[in-house]
Amino acid sequence: QVQLVESGGGLVQPGGSLRLSCVASGSRFIFGITAMGWYRQAPGKQRELVASITSTELTTYADSVKGRFTISRDNTKNTVYLQMNSLKPEDTAVYYCNDANGGRLSWGQGTQVTVSS
């Protein structure tokens, strides 16, 4: 079974930055060939995909984060990152990583990001 462990969240002021990390582990899971994504879920809202990266490092972003967030991956460490700049209060949510094609892996605990002054 695949385990996903997210970290790096916290409380930040508007305009600030955070870098999230997600480490994947588990037998039979080949991280390097899996398109990965970062999702977020704000209170009272559905979980949404905000960024994804393919095995060949092609990236896509939701319009709401385009130009502010950058997704990257390190296949040697089974890790996917999300650099978040120019954070806004509406970015406040629990952030999760998962398979980019519908989140088919077991969900981790996520990491809370709160943007507030």
Phi, psi and omega in degrees: 000141181277137174245134178241127181234113180264149178205169174105356179287177179165190179261128181219150179282156175306138183090350181278184184228152172215154174236117179266149177231150176219121178255130180252140178213161178140144180291150179067003179262118181257094185303318188299338182252009183256125172291129184244155180219158170253130178243162172216152177224116177270158180305129177077006181237162178283155176293137181229149176276125181252336180202147178218157179217130181276177178295337178261014174069027168281135186242149173223153183221148170292150181303327185292341183240356183302133180087349180244328182252147176225124178261143178211171181214153174232102184291338178288340181245006183050044187231140173240142184241158172222108175274122183242117179244165178049049184294146181239158177305327181287355173276354179299124184181171166269129183255136181230152168250156178188175171307136186287343183262065174094005177065058187273354179269168176294133182286141174277190181283339183080172177225131186280130173242124179236123180248111185201148175266000000 
